[in-house]
């Protein structure tokens, strides 16, 4: 503005006025341009400063990003290593899984085998249980049979006691008859002698009196063959106690039976057993069954034939 005022204050000739105006305008435009340039330079300087600051910030950010990138690279490398380790572990786990699958298959086969064995054992247990129940029932039946046999043995013993009592009574009566006078004596056939006595003698009060008694004595027979050899004793089985291997035959000492004598037990044409005499009475004998030589059951009524000494 000072330059324009000074330019306007100059006294110039009229012809020079346009040139002066033009020069003034040029000078004014140049100043404006300079000012404009200065403003632009100032703005550019400020922008440059801001750019430098931004560059510095960007450099700092770049360095930070570089550090982060390095960190991420290290983490990536660590992850790669870990991934490689995990892959190795996965391969090992795959092998272990395959081995485990094989072991599981073997265990499954063993389980199937054990299941079959268990089924077989259950069947065997059922059979054994059935057999046990059957044996228990048989044991109960045997116990009942044992009790019955014990009662039968008791009855046999009672019968033997009664037979012994009857024998002693008959022996006493025979002794009394032998001591008394006998008027008659008659022998009847093969059944043995029959003695008819009518004694008139009265005994003391302590001895029983026998009036008009008839006593049939057992036959005392010694049989011999034509060569003079004694015939084997033949008897009948009266009683059988199978659980105790015990029988009673109807022959005794008066028939030549003695302890240790052996009998073959015969039924029809078959030999069903063998027995040995262990106790002898005049008309009865008790024998033990020889179990090893008894192929069949012995029954009352079987024939006992002397076979040994």
Secondary structure, DSSP 8 states (H G I E B T S, - for coil): -HHHHHHHHS---HHHHHHHHHHHHHHHHHHHHHHHHHHHHHHHHHHHHHHHHHHHHHHHHHHHHHHHHHHHHHHHHHHHHHHHHHHHHHHHHHHHHHHHHHHHHHHHHHHHHHHHHHHHHHHHHHHHHHHHHHHHHHHHHHHHHHHHHHHHHHHHHHHHHHHHHHHHHHHHHHHHHHHS--S--EEETTTEEEEE--------TTS----S-EEE-------B-TTS-B---EEEEEEEEGGGTEEEES--GGGT--TT-EEEEEETTEEEEEEEEEEE-SS-EEEEE-GGG--S---TT-EEEE---
